[in-house]
Amino acid sequence: MDKFDLDAPHSTGTTIIGVTYNGGVVLGADSRTSTGVYVANRVSDKITKLTDNVYLCRSGSAADTQIVSDYVRYFLHQHTIQLGQPATVKVAASLVRLLSYNNKDMLQAGLIVGGWDKYNGGKIYGVPLGGTIIEQPFAIGGSGSSYLYGFFDQAWKEGMTKGEAEQLVVKAVSLAIARDGASGGVVRTVIINEEGVTRNFYPGDQLPLWHEELEPQNSLLDIWVAAATGPEPMSM
Amino acid sequence: MSSIGTGYDLSVTTFSPDGRVFQIEYAAKAVDNSGTVVAIRCKDGVVMGVEKLILSKMMLPGSNRRIHSVHRHAGMAIAGLAADGRQIVARAKGEATSYESTYGETIPVKELAERVASYVHLCTLYWWLRPFGCGVIVGGYDREGPQLYMIEPSGISYRYFGAAIGKGKQAAKTEIEKLKLSEMSCREGIIEVAKIIYKLHDEAKDKAFELELSWVCDESNRQHQKVPDELLVEAKNAATAALEEMDAD
């Protein structure tokens, strides 16, 4: 019987997604942080704010991605003061890339930078493991993303509305959660556009069930209550 | 106009009793003795022109450039000590490329001007460094539109719609103020700058001069470059004609 390795590094097994739509971007992620097979945090927030208009989806080592996002937030803050206006998404992604590339030997961080600025509108930049930077209409990352490549090839289209884009993201994350053991919990989304930022939350039991998935099992107590007038008292 | 510093002007790290740093003012005098540099910001770009005084008949035309490209989208015109100017241009080029390496975007003109001004100012803070003996005009076109900045030897940098440094700067500024820059295109601007430079060139004091013109505008695809030869010839002709007309009056 395998022992749980509670000293294994915290990893965000993860599914992360960033999608552009007509007017902005939608970022989505699951909420499972695993330490080996133990779920250290089942409600983690993997979508981190860098500036008011740029957010970061984190996958890989939790510690590495947190440090990188802290540094980038700091540099971006200074840059904003110097420039006198909000930084562009491209600048944020460039800074993330520099850290990721220059420390590639030590870091394990798969990142997606997404946001909105007034010059270029909604933009998504993928910064995967080696520290390359690539601007994409949509990006997927994390262990759960392996199961989504075919799905996006079929379901992605240019110029979606905000509602369509968010639905696509939620559906995709929930599909990945169904198949990837290292992804699970709730689905969090962040929508960024000219008007601002909206955070949404989709609890696990509200997500659609896919092929062969079972209904969520509520506690036995609730089942007894529903079936009879009350729980049977214990008899001695 | 000039006042003697007597004793308080020996070092750039000494203030005079009336709060002036004389070394910086003397550096500015070096700029005032150089050929005029005129720059204007038109509605679609920036035009810069230099009255390049020719010191020797044996110099090849086109050599000893006073206007340099700092990056694709920005250029600099120098007045004052040429060697000092070369240093500033080199620094500006370095700043522009380093910004792009870090942030992944072309350096905004405002940021470039501030960094160069910071560097010029740095050289006024230490006794073992002398201030730069040159003034610099930065003209560039970024996502905020065309912009013009002037940096003095003191390290001050302001944004202008029209600027002039060098011998004929007072006369040049008067002429610039007469222009309606917000309605002018760069094509027209080239002619106006040429006319101004020809007008304020002092035939008696300085002999020959060569006109150097550059622009960065929509027509040049927002790249900083020498004004195309045909337009340069056109500008020179228009300027000479305007001078003759004036002399004829």
Interface residues (C-beta under 8 A of the other chain):
Chain A: H79 Q82 L83 T88 K90 V91 A93 S94 L95 R97 L98 Y119 I133
Chain B: T102 Y103 G104 E105 P108 E111 R143
